[in-house]
Amino acid sequence: MYKIVTLLFSLNLFALSLNAEKHVDMSAIAFKIGEQNLLAVSLVHDKDWHTYWKNPGDAGLTTKFNFSTNEGDLKLEAYPWPAPKKFMEAGEILAFGYGYTQHFFFKLNQSVKNKVLKIKGQWLVCKDICIPGEDEASIKLFDNLLGKTTNHEFEIGEIVSAYKALPSKVGKPKDLEVFLSKGKEENTLVLQYSFSNIKIENFDTKSNLLTPYLVNLFDYKHEKLFYDEINKTLYGRIYVDWNGVYEDPEIPLPKTGRFTKPLNIKFLLQYNKNKKASIIDVPLYEFSPTGDMAFNNILKKLTPIKEINMNSMDTDTSLLTFILFAFLGGLILNLMPCVLPVISLKLFGLISHSEESKSKILKHNLAYTAGVISTFMIFGAVIIFLKSTGEKVGWGFQLQSPGFVFSMMIILLVLAMNMLGLFEFRTPGGKKLGNTQLKEGMTGDFFNGVLATILSTPCSAPFLGTALTFAFTTGSSGIFLIFFFVGLGLSFPFILTGIFPALISFLPKPGAWMDKLKNILGFTLLLTFVWLYDVFMNLVDFSFFGIYYNTIFISLFMAFFFRKKISKAFIWNLILFLIPIGLTISTISSNGLEMSDTDMEVNSRTDVTWNKWSEQAMSDFSKESKWVFIDFTAKWCLTCKVNKKLVLNTDAFTDIVEENDMQLLIGDWTKRDDYITEFLNKYSIVGVPAYFMQSPSGKVIHLGETVSISKIRDTMKANQ
């Protein structure tokens, strides 16, 4: 019996199709491989929308294609469909389907030569709601049976690669065992299976191990997987409703446990994310009346495998491990170059307050801690919101926004001028806030914590990547919990010195020398400004708006300089401050803070060639049986720059490249790129740097967030 919810979906949403927006575009191309003529029908989905596979899952409708010529309807033999992904929809509804661009293939024969082939596609497309949709396309086929539609242009290499990646029919692997047992409820069965000698790190939890094709007598539930770490065996179970009772005439579930004729069940098998899926047929002759009880006894001792996007920790111990990693990662962030200028400001504050009472020192440090942790909590709330809208976000995502980076540059420039003595923050009444400069008060401590947190997010540190992966792939409570402990780690040295002020006794006493230190700290903030300036140049159209940006920064500096060194006359100061404000408003209104379409330069050295990363490029080099090194990086990632300087821009790395004819790919994540985000998510990575190698056989190896010459050579040796 097809699921009742599917039927209700199609009936209740039919009316919506009359006014539905179009979220899928269809195009086609006729091409030739060897002696075979093929038709590729391509579906291009809007971002975060998906259609359905042959087995749509708990709900949805199978996508359909119909063909015709002027002579009437036409039947074209279909190739296997591309392997689907799992989608968990609202209400724990599991679906199998497709997003982004997908290509479907059909055989062409001579009967359509010199004819116009009409294609009609029908589907249910879903995001937060589901909408029935359809599209039509026509393609003129010439003598050579070649032709294409004009609404989408695909490289023939992409089409051919998609064709070669289609699942192929194979015999059942010897390591796979499939059984059938009687379920506890009437007219229910349990499909049980095991796959031995499997490397769990190669298994993609975003896909099923076995995805069943639909058959009339079986109604499949969700797959549950368990892993035996000792014996390297993956166990699976799917509960099945027996739909024979709804047939006419009824086909009862055999009481003997043996079917009158074998049930030939077809599955899509996906056990290695680095290999294409396979199609297998499994004949089932009988089911065990008590087999589920014995299988349950095995599974009780094993570790459940859960989908990444529904990840929750299985034990309190593992959660504590992630909390510890979050704390240690935050603690190490204090030593990262992104945060050092702001940490220096805080150290300057510690020296300034070192002769105050213990309670006041504690208050200063707690204000800084409050700034750090509250900013992490705001980050967490933003990430939860973006995830709820379907956005894909990672660590340091805010530095992919030109507006945010521009605002941070203004703040840093103003802070630097403050430290260089060009002005002091004052209250509207003309007095210094609390008779002290703002940067020395509680508000200044809080703001330093905010700034330290913002500048820390482009940095990656040991332990941090593991904790952040858990945070970005878990629920709301997990995000807040991990971010809280990262913030606690970042602020922990100041919590400690707040509770035990004697720990800062090694710092020199306050004195006149601090005025010189202020100037040095001002220059460190200017250096941070220069770093963000470099990031900003790669986010916007600097060739057109560069003169505006530079004038804003210079005129802002000039306004403060004029007020401090030349005149405090109100009218002149007003005019000079209105210049950068007016230029900023003009630039924003002219879309000067919109993301540019240009990519960053991919060649980091002149003696080795870096090509732009894409999964297609990886596939092409795999066909050529070449080693590939992949660098996912970003302009705002200082750790990336360090790794590049110490490893990738060295003669030793160049020697490896030349000796092995290695191909180099670079993925620029400076600006938002959903394809890079999606690829990193496959390997549970939420930020950069991230380094990969692809062996000549096509195996993809994740090297981690640090790289070395020895690690590269060892990886090549282990994967010859």
N, C-alpha and C positions, 0 to 999 in steps of 0.2 A: 504494500500500500504506500503510495507516495504521501509524503507528510502533509497533514491537514494544513499546517501553517503555510506551506508553499502555495497551496490552492487559495487560501485566504489572501495571501500576499498579492497574487496575480489579479484576483477579483476586486479587492478593495482599492488597489492602486491603479486600476485601469483608467479611471476617470482622470487621474493626474497626468496621464500621458498626453492629453489634449493640449495642456498648457506647459508641458515639461520643458525645462532647459535641456539643451543638448550637451551631454558630458562625454560622449564617445564619437570620434570621427572614424570613418571606414575608408580605406583606399585599397588598391590592388595593383599587382604587377605580375605579368606573365614572363617567365624566364626559362632558361634551359640549363640542366646539369647533365653532362654526358649526352646520352641519347634520350633522356626523359624531359618532356615539357611539363612545367609545373605552374600553378597559379598560387601566389601568396596573397592572402587577404589579411590586411593589417588593421588592428584596432588601436587607436590612440586615445587613451583615457585622460580626462582631466585629473589634475593632482588630487590624490587621496580618494578617487572614485574607483570602483572595481566592478567587473562583471564576473560571470560564473563559469565553472568548468563543467564537464559532462556529468559529474556528480556534484551538484551545487552544495551539498552538505545538509545542515538542519533546515535551511530555508533557501529561497532564491529560485531562479529558473535557469535552465541550461541555455547557453547562447546557441542560436541557430543561424545557419546560412542556407539560402535558397538561390538557385541559379536558373536562368532561362535565356533563350534567344527569341528571335521573332517567330521561330517555329514552335515555341512552347517551352514547358519546363524541362530542365536538364539535370541529370544526376551526375555528379562528379565524385569520384572516389577520394575519400579524405585520408590524409596521413594522420598518424597519432597527434593529438593535441599537445601543445607545450605543457610541461609539468606545472601544476598550479601551486600557489601559496595558500597558507591558512589565514583566514580573517576571523577574529573573534568579535562579533557584533554585540550590540546591546542585548542584555538578557541572556548572556552566555550562549548565544547562537553561533555555532561554528559553521563557517562557509569555506569552500574551496573555489578559488578564482584567480583573476588577473587584474593588475593595475599597470600603469605606465603604458608601454607599447608592446603589443603581442602580435605575432605573425602565425597565421593558420594556413596550412598547405593542402592543395588538391591536385590530382593528376589531370592533365589536359590530353585530349586525343584529337585526331585529325578531323573529327566531325564538327569542330567549332572553328575551323580555318576560315578566315575572311568573314567572320561574323562578329556582331556586337554581343558580347556576353554581359548580361545584366545580373547584378549581385544584390541581394537583399539580406541584410543582417537584422536580427531581432535579439534583444537582450533585456535583462533587468540590471540597471546600473545603480550602485548603492554607495552612500557615504553615511551621513546621519539619517537620511531617508533613502528609500528605494523608489526608482522611477523606471517604468517600462520605456524602452527606447528602440529606435530602429534607424537605419540609414540605407541608402541605395547608392550604387556606383555602377558605371558602365565602362567597359573596356573593349576597344576595337582590337581584334586579333588578326594579324596579318598572315601572309603565306607561311612565315617561319614560326607562327604561333607566339609571337612576342608582342608586347604592348603594355601600357600602364595608364592609370588614372593620373590626374594632375593636381589633386588637392594635397597630397603629401609626397615629398621626394625622399626616398630611402636609398642609401648606397647599396648597390647590389651585394657588396661584401657583407653588410649587416644581414641582408635577407638570407644569403647562403649560410652564414654562421648560425642563424636561427634555425634553419632547416637541418643543419648537421647536429644541432643540440636537441632535436626532438627525441623523445623516448623511443627506444627500440625494443622489439619483442625478443626476449631471451628465455632460456630454460630456467626453471627454479634453481637458485644457487644451492649448492650442497650444504652450506652453513645455515640455511633457513629451513625451519620446521614449522608447519602449520597444522593446528588441530582444531576440532570443533567439539564443544561440550554443551550439555543441557544447562540452561539457566535456572535460577530459583523460581522465577515466575512462569506461569503457564504460557506456552507458545513463545518462549524466549530461548535463545542460544548464546553461546559465548565463543567468539573466535579468538584463539590463543596462538601465539607464535613466539619463536625465539630465533635470534640471529647471533651466532657465535663468531669469535675472532674478529670483533668489530672494534675500531678505534673510535672511542666516544668523542674525541676532539674533532673528528671529521664529520660528525653527525650534525645536521642542520635542524635545530629544534623548531624552526619556523615551518617545517614540512612534516608530514606523517612519515613513519617508516613504511607502512602499507596504507595506501589510499585506495579504497575499493571502488571499482566501477559499479554502476547501478545494475541490480538484477531484480526481477519481479518478486522473488520469494523472500529476499532479505531487505530489511530496513536497518541501516547501520547507525550506531551511536558514536560517541567520541572515542578516539584511540587514547589509551593510557599506556605509558611506557615506563619501564623500570630497568635499571642497569646493575649487573653483577660485576663489580670491579675486579674481583679475584679471578673469575673465569672469562672476563672480557666478553660478556654475553648481554645482549639487549633483549628484553622480554616485552611483548606487547599483548594488549587485550582490547577487544571491541565487543560490546554487548550488541546483540542482534535481535530484532523482533521478527518472528516468523509470519510472513504475510500470506502464506498459503491459505489461511483460514478466510481470507477475503476474496479468494479466487472463485470463479463460477465455472465448473463445480469446485467445491472446496477441496484443497489439498492439505490434509491434516499432517501435523508433525508426527513422523513414524514413532510408535511406541517402542519398537524394537531397537531404535537408534540407528537403523540402516536405511538409506534412501533406496527407492526402487531403481533409480538410475543415478549415476554420479552427478553432483552439482559442480559444474565447471565455473569457478569464481575467478574473475580477472582483477588484478591489482596493479597499481603503480608503485614500484619499489624505489625508495630514495634513502639510501643508507650512507652516502658519501657526498658531501656538499661540493666536492671537487670533481665529481663525475656526473655525467648525465643520468637521468632517471631511466628505469627499465620497466617494461611491461611483462608481467608473468601470469600464467594460467595455473591455477591450483585446483586439481580435482578433489572433491570431498565426497567420500563414500558413506561416512557414518559419523555419529557423534557419541561422545562418552556420557553416560548418565551421571557420573560422579566426578568427572575430570576437573570441573571448576573448583571443587573443594581442594584437591591436591595442588592445583595451580596457585590458588590463594596462599597456601602454606609456603610456596616458593617466594611469592611476591612480598610477603610480610617482612622478609629478611633483606629486601633490596631497596635501593635508592630510587625514588620516583624521578622521572625526567619531566620537567615542566616547561611549557612554552616560555620563551624569553619575554614576550609582551604581557604575560600573566604571572611573571616570576614572583614567588614569595618564598622566603627561606623556610627550610624544612625543620630546622632545629634552632633553639635559642643559642647554641654554641656557635653555629655558623653566622648568625646575626651578630653576635659579639665580636666575631673575627672581623666582619666588615666595619663595625664601629671602631675597633682598634686601628684598622687600616686607615679609616677616615681621620682619626685623631693624629696618627703618626704622619699622614700625608699633609695635614694642615700645619703641623709643627715644622716639618721640613720646608714648607713654603716660605717660612721666615728667612731662609737662606737663598731663595731664588732671586735672580736679578730683577724680575718684574717688581718685587715688593720692596727691595732694599732702600730706595729713596724715601719711601713713606716710613719704613721702620726706622730710618735714620732720624726723621723728624720726631718720632716718638721717643727715641733714645735722647734726643736733645731736650725733650720735655722732661724725661726722667732726671736729667742733670739739673734742669731748672728747678725742679720740685724736690731735689734730694735732701734739702735742709728743712722741708716742711714736716709736719707731724705725720705719724704713720697712717692715721685715719684719712688725711687729705691725699696722701700718695695712693692709698687704696682706692679712694673715690676717682682719682684721675685715671687709674688703670682700669677700673670697672667701667668707666665711661667709654674708654677705648674698646674694651671687650664688648660692651653693648652695641657700639657702632659696627663691629665686625659681625657679631652673631645676627643682629637685626637685618643687616644687608644680605647675609646668606639666606635668611628666612624669606626676604623679599624675592631673591633669586629663585628660591624653591617655589614660591607662589606663582611667579611668572612662568617657570618651566611647566608646572602643573597645568596652568591655563593654556599654554601653547600646545602641550600634548593633547589636551582635551579638544582642541580645534583641529587636530590632525597634523600639526606642524612637527617636523623632525628637528630637534635641537640637540646641541652637544655642549661640552665644556668650553667656555669662552665665546658663546654664541653672541653676546652683546657687542663684541668687537667686530662683528660682521655688519653692524649698523653704522652707516656714515654719520647719521645724526648724533648717535651716542658718542662716537669717537671724537667728533667735532666739539661736543660739549665738554668732554674730558680734557681736550687740548686747551680750551678756554680756562677751565678750572685750574689746570696745572700751571698755565702761564701766569694767571693771577696770583696763585700761591707762590710761585718763584719770585715774582716782583715784590711780594710781601716780605719774603725771606731776604731779598736783596735790599730791603729798606726803602722801597719806593713809595710805600704807603702803609698805613695801619688801619685795621677795621675799627670803625667807631659807630656808636649808636646814633640815631637821628638827632638826639639832643646835643651831640658834639663831643660827648665824653667817651673814653674808652670803655668797652663793655666790662663792668665790674672793676674799673680802674686798671685793667690789664688787657693786653692784646688778646683778641679772640682765640688765636692759635694756642694761647697758654691756659685758656679756661676749659671748663668741662665740655662746652660745645665744641671747642677745637679738638679735644681728645676724641669725642664721639665722631667728628668728621674725619679725623685721621684714620679711625677704624673703618669707616665707610670706604675711604679712598684705598686703604690697604687691601680690602676685600675685592674691590673692583679691579685693581691692578693685578691681583693674584690669580684671577680666573684664566688668563691666557697661559699660565704656567702649569706644567705637569710635574709631578714629583713622585719618587718611589712610594709605593703603597696607595697613592691617591687614585691611580687609574682603576685599580680593582674596586675600590670603594665607590667611585663615581659610576662605574658600569652598573653596579648593583642599584645605585640611587636612580639612574636614568631609566632603568628597566623594571622598576618596582612601582608600587602604588604611592599615593600621596604621603602617607605616613612614613614610608621608607625614605622618600626624598627629603622631607623635613628632618628626619632623624640623622641621616648621613650628613646633610649640610650643617646641622647643628654641631656635630662633632668635628667636622673640618674647621668650622669657625672657632670652636673651643681649642683645637690644636694650634691654629694660627695665633690666637691671643694668649695662649698658655704661658709663654715667658713673662708676659706683663701681669697676668694673674698671680704668678708665683712671686714676682718682685713686689707686687702690691701687698701680698700677705706677709712676705719676708723682706722688708726694705733693705735689710743689711746686705742682701745679695748684690745691691748696686753700689756697694762701698768701693768697689774697684774703679768706678768712674771718677774722673777728676771733679774737683769742687767747682761750683759756679764762679765765674769771674769775667774779666774783660775779654779773655780769649774766645768767649762764646759768640761775640759779635762777628769775629772772623769765621767761626764755624757756621754761623747763620748764612754767611755768603756762600760758603762751600756747599751747604745743603740747598741753597737756592739754585746753584749750578747743577746739582744732581737732578733737581726737578726739571730744569731746562733740558737735560739729557733725556729724561723720560718723555718730555714734550716732543723732542726730536724723534724718538722712537715711534710715538703715536702719529707724528707727521708723516713718517715713512709708511705706516699702515694706512693712513688716510689717503695718501696719493694713489694707493692701489685699489681703493674702494670707489672713488669718484672719477668724473671726467676732468682730470687735472689740467689737461691740455687746453680746455676751454675756460674753466672757472678758476684756474690756478692764480691768476692775477687778483681775483676777488679775495680768495682765502688769504694770500700773503698780505694784501692790504689790510684786511681785518686784523690780523695778528700784529702787524707793525703799527697801525693806528691805535690799537689798544695799548700797546707798550708806550707809544708816544703820549697818549692821554695821561697815563700815570706819571711818566717822566716829567711832563710839562708841569703837572700839579705839584710835584715834589721839588723840582729844581728851578723852575722858571717863575710861575705865578699861580696863586690860588684864587684868582679872580673868578667869580662864579660864572659869568657869561662865557669866558674863554674855555673854562673847564667843561661847561655844558656842551658847547659846540664840539670840542675835541672828543668827548665821550659819545656824542650822537653820531659821529662818523662811523665807528665800528659797529654800533647798534644798527644804524641805517643800512650799512653794507650787508650785515648778517640777514636782516629782513629781506633785502633785495635778492640776496643769493638763494634764500630758502624759497621765496616766491617764484624764482626762475628755475626751480627744481635742481638747484646746485648741490643739494645734499642727497640726491637720488643715486642709487647704485649704478655704476658705469657698466657697460657691456664688455669691456675689454678684460682680457685675462692677464695675469702676471707673467713676466718673462720666464720661460721654462728652462733656459740654459743657465745653470749656475756657474759653469766654467767653460772656457773656450775649447779645452782639449777633450771633453766628453760631451755627448749630445743627450739632452733630456727631452723626451717627447711628452706631450700632454696625456695624462692618464685617462683611460676609459676602459670599461670591461671588454669592449670590442678590440681595443689594442692588445689587451692581455690575451684574448682569444687568438688574434692573428699571430702573435709571437709564439704561442703554444703550438700552432700548426707548423711553424718553422722550426720547432724543437729547440728553442733558444732559452737560455737563462734570462730572467727578467728581474730587475730590482725596482721596487716601487716606494716612493717617498711621498707620504701625505703630510703636507706642511701648511703653514700660513704665515703671512708677514708679521702678524702680531704675536707669534709664538717664539719667545726667546730661547726656549729649550731647543726648538728646531734649528735656530741659528747656531747654537753651540754645537749641536751634533753635526751640522753641515761643515762648520769650521774645523772641528777635530777629526772628522772621518770622511765625509763625502767630498770635501774639497782638497783631499790629500793625494799625493802621488801614489800611495799604496792602494787607494781605492781605484784610481785610474788604471793601475796595473791589473787589478782583478778584472775590470771591465774589458780591457784590451785582450788579455790572455784568454778570456772565455767568450769573447764576442757577446758580452752581456748587453741587453737592451735596458735602457733607463726610462722610467715613467715617473712623472711628478704630478700629484693631485693637489691643486691649489684650493685650500679651504678658507682663504682670506675672506672671500665673499661667500654668501650662502650658496651651497651646491647640494641639492637633494640626492643626486646620484652618488656623490662621495659619502654623504651621510648614510644612505641606504647600504652602501658597500661596507662601511665601517660597522654598521649595526649587525651585519651578518656575523661578524667576529666579536661581538659584544664590546665594541670600542666606541667611546663617546667623545673623544677629543684627539688632538694632534699634539706631538708627532706620533705617527704610526708607520712602521716599516714592514714591508712584505717582500718575499721573493717567490717567484714562480719557476719551478723546475722545468726542464725541457719536456717532461711528460705531462705538464699542465698542473701539477700539484702546487697549491698555494700555501706558503708557510709564513705565519705571522712571527716577526722578529721581536715585537714589543715596541716600547716607546724609547728605547735606547738602542744604539747600534755600534758595532765595533768591527774592525777588520777581521779579527779572529772569529767573531760570531758569524760573519758572512762566509768565511772559508769553511768553518765547521758545518754550517748549514749545507753548503754545496757538497761537501764530502759525504754527509749523511744521506743525501738525496740524489746520489749519482744514478 
